[in-house]
Structure formats: C-alpha cells, structure tokens
C-alpha cells in the first residue's frame, strides 16, 4: 500500500524549502537516504528526497509564485506524522 499527498505552497525559495522539508521529514520519522536537486535556467528548482519509505518531491514555479510538493510513503504512521505536523 502507498499513501500519497500533493499540495501547493506559496514559498518558492530553494534554500527555505529544502531546509524546512528536510527537517519535517526527519521530525516525522522518515529515513532520508539521499537527495538530488537541480536549478533550472532562468528560474525554477527541483529537489527530490529519496526515502527508505519512498520519496518527497518539490518543484518550484517562481514565475507563478508557488511550489508543488508531493509525498509518497509506504509507511502510514510516518506519512500521517508528516501530514499532521506540517498541516500540509
């Protein structure tokens, strides 16, 4: 079974997003195995967190002043912890 949630936020600063969401993953109990990020030209940013329990992807759209976030997890307890703690 996989649990999935996607949402939009108004923050689009890569440094803020990566810092906030990496901390939220750890606080929810996820095991972050790795992350990969890419800066698009002239603007835009994507970071993907590879989790032992699946992944979190963040895609900015600075030209629209918003960011798309998607979390997938095969561990409901950690998924619920993340969603409940972040009010996402």
C-alpha distances in whole Angstrom, upper triangle without the diagonal:
4,7,10,14,17,20,24,26,30,31,31,33,31,32,31,28,27,28,27,23,24,25,22,20,22,22,19,18,17,18,20,20,22,23,25,27,30,32,33,37,39,36,32,30,26,24,21,20,18,16,15,11,11,14,17,19,22,25,28,30,34,36,34,34,30,27,23,20,17,14,10,9,6,8,9,12,13,12,14,17,17,17,19,22,22,22,21
4,6,10,13,17,20,23,27,27,27,29,27,29,28,24,23,25,23,20,20,22,19,17,19,20,16,17,14,16,17,18,20,20,22,24,26,29,30,34,35,32,28,26,22,21,18,16,15,13,13,9,9,11,13,15,19,21,24,27,30,32,30,30,26,23,19,16,13,10,7,6,4,8,8,12,12,10,12,15,15,14,17,19,19,20,17
4,7,11,14,17,20,24,24,25,27,25,27,25,22,22,23,21,18,19,20,17,15,18,18,14,15,14,16,17,19,20,20,22,23,26,28,29,33,34,31,27,25,21,20,17,16,15,14,14,10,10,11,12,14,17,19,22,25,28,30,28,27,23,20,17,14,11,8,6,5,6,8,7,10,10,7,9,12,12,11,14,16,16,16,14
4,7,10,14,17,20,21,21,24,22,24,23,19,19,21,19,16,17,19,16,14,18,18,15,16,14,17,17,19,19,19,20,21,23,25,26,29,30,27,23,21,18,17,15,14,15,14,15,12,10,10,10,11,14,16,19,21,24,26,24,24,20,17,13,11,7,6,4,6,9,11,10,13,12,8,10,13,11,10,14,16,15,15,12
4,7,11,13,17,18,19,21,20,22,21,17,18,20,17,14,16,18,15,14,17,18,15,17,15,18,18,20,20,19,20,20,22,24,25,28,29,25,22,20,17,16,15,15,16,15,17,14,12,11,10,11,12,14,17,19,22,24,21,21,17,14,11,8,6,5,7,9,12,13,12,14,13,9,10,13,10,8,12,14,12,12,9
4,7,10,14,15,16,18,18,20,19,15,16,19,16,14,16,18,15,15,19,19,17,19,17,20,19,21,20,19,19,19,20,21,22,25,25,22,18,17,15,15,14,15,16,16,19,16,14,12,10,9,10,11,13,15,18,20,17,17,13,11,7,6,4,6,9,12,15,16,15,17,16,12,13,15,12,10,14,15,13,12,8
4,7,10,12,13,16,17,19,17,14,16,18,15,13,17,18,15,16,19,19,18,20,19,22,21,23,22,20,20,19,20,21,21,24,24,21,17,16,15,15,15,16,19,19,22,19,17,15,12,11,10,11,12,13,16,18,15,14,10,8,6,5,7,9,12,15,18,19,18,19,18,14,15,16,13,11,14,15,12,11,7
4,7,9,10,14,15,17,15,12,15,17,15,13,17,18,16,17,21,21,20,23,21,23,22,24,23,20,20,19,19,19,19,22,21,18,15,14,14,15,16,17,20,21,24,22,20,17,13,12,10,10,10,10,12,14,11,10,7,5,5,6,9,12,15,18,22,22,21,22,20,17,18,19,15,13,16,16,13,12,9
4,6,8,11,13,15,12,10,13,15,12,12,16,17,15,17,20,20,19,22,21,24,22,25,23,20,20,18,19,18,19,21,21,17,14,14,14,15,16,18,21,21,25,23,21,18,14,13,10,10,9,10,11,14,11,9,6,5,7,8,11,14,17,20,24,24,23,23,21,18,19,19,15,14,16,15,12,11,9
4,6,9,12,14,12,10,14,15,13,14,18,18,17,19,22,22,22,25,24,26,24,27,25,22,22,19,19,18,18,20,19,16,14,14,15,16,18,20,23,24,28,26,25,21,17,16,12,12,9,10,9,11,9,6,4,6,9,11,14,17,21,24,27,27,26,27,24,22,22,22,19,17,19,18,14,14,12
4,6,9,10,8,7,11,12,11,12,15,16,15,17,20,20,21,24,22,24,22,25,23,20,19,17,17,16,17,19,18,14,12,12,13,14,17,18,22,23,26,25,24,20,16,15,11,11,8,10,9,12,11,7,6,6,10,11,15,17,21,23,27,27,26,26,24,22,22,22,18,17,19,18,14,15,13
4,6,9,8,7,10,12,12,12,15,17,17,18,21,22,22,25,23,24,22,24,21,18,17,14,14,12,13,15,14,11,9,8,10,12,15,17,20,22,26,25,23,19,16,13,10,9,6,7,6,10,9,7,6,6,9,11,15,17,21,23,27,28,28,28,25,23,24,23,20,19,22,20,17,18,15
4,6,5,6,9,10,11,12,14,16,16,18,20,21,22,24,23,24,21,23,20,17,16,13,13,11,13,15,14,11,9,9,11,12,15,17,21,22,26,26,24,20,17,15,11,11,8,10,8,12,13,10,10,9,12,13,17,19,22,25,29,29,29,29,26,24,26,24,21,21,23,21,18,19,18
4,6,5,6,8,10,11,12,14,15,16,18,20,21,23,21,21,18,20,17,13,12,9,10,9,11,14,14,11,9,7,8,8,12,14,17,19,23,23,21,18,14,12,9,9,8,11,10,14,15,12,11,10,12,12,15,17,20,23,26,27,27,28,24,23,25,23,20,21,23,21,18,20,18
4,6,5,6,9,10,11,12,14,16,17,18,20,22,20,21,17,19,17,14,13,11,12,11,14,17,17,14,12,10,11,11,14,14,18,20,23,24,22,19,16,15,12,13,12,14,13,17,18,15,15,13,15,15,18,19,22,24,27,27,28,28,24,23,25,23,20,21,23,20,18,20,19
4,6,5,6,8,10,11,12,14,16,16,18,20,19,20,18,20,18,15,16,14,15,14,17,19,19,16,14,12,13,12,15,15,19,20,23,23,22,19,15,15,12,13,12,14,13,17,17,14,13,12,14,14,17,18,21,23,26,26,26,26,22,21,23,21,17,18,20,17,15,17,16
4,5,5,6,8,10,10,12,14,15,16,18,17,18,16,18,16,13,14,12,13,13,16,18,19,15,12,10,10,9,11,12,16,17,21,20,19,15,12,11,8,10,9,13,13,16,16,13,11,9,11,10,13,14,17,19,23,23,23,23,20,18,20,19,15,16,18,16,13,15,13
4,6,5,6,8,10,11,12,14,15,17,15,15,13,15,13,10,11,9,12,13,16,19,19,16,13,10,10,7,9,9,13,14,18,18,17,14,11,10,8,11,11,15,15,19,19,16,15,12,13,11,13,14,17,18,22,22,23,22,19,18,20,19,15,17,19,17,14,17,15
4,6,5,6,9,10,11,12,14,16,15,16,13,16,14,12,14,13,15,16,19,22,22,19,17,14,13,11,13,12,15,16,19,20,19,16,13,13,12,14,14,18,18,21,21,18,17,15,16,14,16,16,19,20,23,23,23,22,19,19,20,18,15,17,18,15,14,17,16
4,6,5,6,9,10,11,12,15,14,16,14,17,16,14,16,15,17,18,21,23,24,20,18,15,14,12,14,13,16,16,19,19,18,16,12,13,11,14,14,17,18,21,21,18,15,13,14,12,14,14,17,18,22,21,21,20,17,16,17,15,12,14,15,12,10,13,13
4,5,5,6,9,10,10,12,11,13,11,14,13,12,14,13,16,17,20,23,24,20,17,14,13,10,11,9,13,13,16,15,15,12,9,10,9,12,13,17,18,21,20,18,15,12,12,10,11,11,14,15,18,18,18,17,14,13,15,13,10,11,14,11,9,12,11
4,5,5,6,9,10,11,10,10,8,11,11,9,12,13,16,18,21,24,25,22,19,15,14,10,10,8,11,11,14,14,14,11,9,11,11,14,16,19,20,24,23,21,18,15,15,13,13,12,14,15,18,17,18,18,14,14,16,14,11,14,16,13,12,15,14
4,5,5,6,9,10,10,11,10,14,14,13,16,16,19,21,24,27,28,24,22,18,17,14,14,12,14,13,16,16,16,14,12,14,14,17,18,22,22,26,25,23,20,18,18,15,16,14,17,17,19,18,19,17,14,14,16,13,10,13,14,11,11,14,14
4,5,5,6,9,9,11,11,15,15,14,17,17,21,22,25,28,29,25,22,19,17,15,14,12,14,13,15,14,15,13,11,13,13,17,18,21,22,26,24,22,19,16,16,13,13,12,14,14,17,16,16,14,11,11,12,9,7,9,11,8,7,11,11
4,6,5,6,5,8,8,11,12,12,15,16,20,22,24,28,29,26,22,19,17,13,12,9,11,9,11,11,12,10,9,12,13,17,18,22,23,27,26,24,20,17,16,13,12,10,12,11,14,13,13,12,9,9,11,9,7,10,12,10,10,13,12
4,5,5,5,7,7,11,13,13,17,18,22,24,27,30,31,28,25,22,19,16,15,11,12,10,12,12,14,13,12,15,16,20,22,25,26,30,29,27,24,21,20,16,16,13,15,14,16,14,15,13,10,12,13,10,9,13,14,11,12,16,16
4,5,8,10,11,15,16,17,20,21,24,26,29,32,33,30,27,24,22,18,17,14,16,13,15,14,16,15,14,17,18,21,23,26,27,31,29,27,24,21,21,17,17,15,16,15,17,15,15,12,9,11,12,8,8,11,11,8,10,13,14
4,6,9,11,15,16,17,20,21,25,27,29,33,34,30,27,24,21,18,17,14,15,12,13,12,14,13,13,16,17,21,23,26,27,31,29,27,24,21,20,16,15,12,13,12,14,11,11,9,6,8,8,5,5,9,9,7,9,12,13
4,7,9,13,15,16,20,22,25,28,30,34,35,32,29,25,23,19,17,14,14,11,11,10,13,13,13,17,19,23,25,28,30,33,32,30,27,23,22,18,17,14,14,12,13,10,11,9,6,9,10,8,8,12,13,11,13,16,16
4,6,9,12,13,17,19,22,25,28,31,33,29,26,23,20,16,14,10,10,7,7,7,9,10,10,14,16,20,23,26,28,31,30,28,25,22,20,16,15,11,11,9,11,9,11,10,6,8,11,9,9,12,14,13,14,17,16
4,6,9,11,15,18,21,24,27,31,33,30,26,23,20,16,14,10,9,6,5,7,9,10,11,15,17,21,24,27,29,32,32,30,27,23,22,18,17,13,13,11,12,11,14,13,10,12,15,13,12,16,18,16,17,20,19
4,6,8,11,14,18,21,24,27,29,26,23,19,16,13,10,7,6,5,7,9,9,9,10,12,15,18,21,24,26,29,29,27,24,21,20,16,15,13,13,12,14,14,16,16,12,13,17,15,13,17,19,17,17,20,19
4,7,11,14,18,21,24,27,29,27,24,20,17,13,11,8,6,5,6,9,10,10,11,14,16,19,22,26,28,31,31,29,27,23,22,18,17,15,14,14,15,15,18,18,15,16,20,19,17,20,22,21,21,24,22
4,7,10,14,17,20,24,26,24,21,17,14,11,8,6,5,7,9,12,11,10,11,12,14,17,20,23,25,28,28,27,24,21,20,17,16,15,15,15,17,18,21,21,17,18,21,20,18,21,24,22,21,24,22
4,7,10,14,17,20,22,20,17,13,10,7,5,4,6,9,12,14,12,9,9,10,11,13,16,20,21,24,25,24,21,18,17,15,14,14,15,16,18,19,21,22,18,18,22,21,18,20,23,21,20,23,21
4,7,11,13,17,19,17,14,11,8,6,5,7,8,12,15,16,14,11,11,10,11,12,14,18,19,22,23,22,20,17,16,15,15,15,16,18,21,22,24,25,21,21,24,23,20,22,25,24,22,25,22
4,7,10,13,15,13,11,7,6,4,6,9,11,15,18,19,17,13,12,10,9,10,11,15,16,19,20,19,17,14,15,14,15,16,18,20,23,24,26,27,23,22,25,25,21,23,26,24,22,24,22
4,6,10,12,11,8,6,5,6,9,12,14,18,21,22,19,16,14,12,11,10,11,13,14,17,18,18,17,14,15,15,16,18,20,23,26,27,29,30,26,25,28,28,24,25,28,27,24,26,23
4,7,9,7,6,5,7,9,12,15,18,21,25,25,23,19,17,14,12,10,10,11,12,14,16,16,15,14,15,16,18,20,23,25,29,30,31,32,29,27,30,29,26,27,30,28,25,27,24
4,6,5,5,6,8,11,14,18,20,23,27,27,24,21,19,15,13,10,10,10,11,12,15,15,15,14,15,17,19,22,24,27,30,32,33,34,31,29,32,31,28,28,31,30,27,28,25
3,5,7,9,12,15,18,21,24,27,31,31,28,25,22,19,17,14,12,12,12,12,15,16,17,16,18,20,22,25,27,31,34,36,37,38,35,33,35,35,31,31,34,33,30,31,28
4,7,10,13,17,20,23,26,29,33,33,30,26,24,20,18,15,12,11,10,10,14,15,16,16,18,21,23,26,29,32,35,37,38,39,36,34,36,36,32,32,35,34,30,31,29
4,7,11,14,17,20,23,26,30,30,27,23,21,17,14,11,9,8,7,8,11,11,12,12,15,17,20,23,26,29,32,34,35,36,32,30,32,32,28,28,31,30,26,28,25
4,7,10,14,17,20,23,27,27,24,20,17,14,11,8,5,6,6,8,10,10,10,9,11,14,16,19,22,25,29,30,31,32,29,27,29,29,25,25,28,27,23,25,22
4,7,10,13,17,19,23,23,20,17,14,11,8,6,5,8,9,11,13,12,11,9,11,12,14,17,19,22,26,27,28,29,26,24,26,26,22,23,26,24,21,23,20
4,7,10,13,16,20,20,17,13,11,7,5,4,6,9,11,14,15,14,12,9,10,10,12,14,16,19,22,24,25,26,23,21,24,24,20,20,24,23,20,22,18
4,7,10,13,16,17,14,10,8,6,5,7,9,13,14,17,18,17,15,11,11,10,11,12,14,17,20,21,23,23,20,19,22,21,18,19,22,21,18,20,18
4,6,9,13,13,11,7,6,4,6,9,12,15,18,20,20,20,17,13,12,10,10,10,11,14,17,18,20,21,18,16,20,19,16,18,21,20,18,20,17
4,6,10,11,9,5,5,6,9,12,15,18,20,24,23,22,19,15,14,11,11,9,11,12,15,16,18,18,15,14,18,17,14,16,19,18,17,19,17
4,7,8,6,5,7,9,12,15,18,21,24,27,26,26,22,19,17,14,12,11,10,11,13,14,17,18,14,14,18,18,15,18,21,20,19,22,19
4,5,5,5,8,11,14,17,20,24,26,29,28,27,24,20,18,15,13,10,9,8,10,11,14,14,11,12,15,15,13,16,18,18,18,20,18
4,6,8,11,14,17,21,24,27,30,33,32,31,28,24,22,18,16,13,11,9,9,10,13,14,11,12,16,16,15,17,20,20,20,22,21
4,7,10,13,17,20,23,27,29,32,31,30,26,23,20,17,14,10,8,5,6,6,10,11,9,9,13,13,12,15,17,18,18,20,18
4,7,10,14,17,20,24,26,29,28,27,24,20,17,14,11,8,6,5,7,9,11,13,11,10,14,15,13,15,18,18,18,20,18
4,7,10,13,17,20,23,25,25,24,20,17,14,11,8,6,6,7,10,11,13,15,12,11,14,15,12,14,17,17,16,18,16
4,7,10,13,17,19,22,21,20,17,13,11,7,6,4,6,9,12,13,14,16,13,11,14,14,11,12,16,15,14,16,13
4,7,10,13,16,19,18,17,14,10,8,6,5,7,9,12,15,17,18,19,16,14,17,17,14,14,18,18,15,17,14
4,7,10,12,15,15,14,11,7,6,5,7,9,12,15,19,20,20,21,18,16,19,19,15,15,18,18,15,16,13
4,7,10,12,12,12,9,6,5,6,9,12,15,18,22,23,24,25,22,20,22,22,18,18,21,21,18,19,15
4,6,9,9,8,6,4,6,9,12,15,18,21,25,26,26,27,24,22,24,24,20,20,23,22,18,19,16
4,5,5,6,5,6,8,11,14,18,21,24,28,29,29,30,28,25,27,27,23,22,25,24,21,21,18
4,5,5,6,8,11,14,17,20,24,27,31,32,32,32,30,27,29,28,25,24,27,25,22,22,20
4,6,8,10,13,16,20,23,26,30,33,34,34,35,33,30,31,32,28,27,29,29,25,25,22
4,6,9,11,15,18,21,24,28,32,33,32,33,31,28,29,29,26,24,27,26,23,22,20
4,7,11,14,17,20,24,27,31,32,31,32,29,27,27,27,24,23,25,24,20,20,18
4,7,10,14,17,20,23,27,28,27,28,26,23,24,24,20,19,21,21,17,17,14
4,6,10,13,17,20,24,25,24,25,22,20,21,21,18,17,20,19,15,16,13
4,7,10,14,17,21,22,21,23,20,17,19,20,16,15,18,18,15,15,11
4,7,10,13,17,18,18,19,17,14,16,16,13,12,15,15,12,13,9
4,7,10,14,15,15,17,15,11,14,15,12,11,15,15,13,14,10
4,7,10,11,12,13,11,8,11,12,9,9,13,14,12,13,10
4,7,9,10,12,10,8,11,13,11,11,15,16,15,16,13
4,5,7,9,8,6,10,11,10,11,14,15,15,17,15
4,6,9,9,8,11,13,13,14,16,18,18,19,18
4,6,6,6,9,10,11,12,14,16,17,18,17
4,6,5,6,8,10,10,12,14,15,16,15
4,5,5,6,9,10,10,12,14,15,15
4,5,5,6,9,10,10,12,14,14
4,5,5,6,9,10,11,12,11
4,5,5,6,8,10,10,10
4,6,5,6,8,10,11
4,6,5,6,8,8
4,6,5,6,5
4,6,5,7
4,6,8
4,5
4
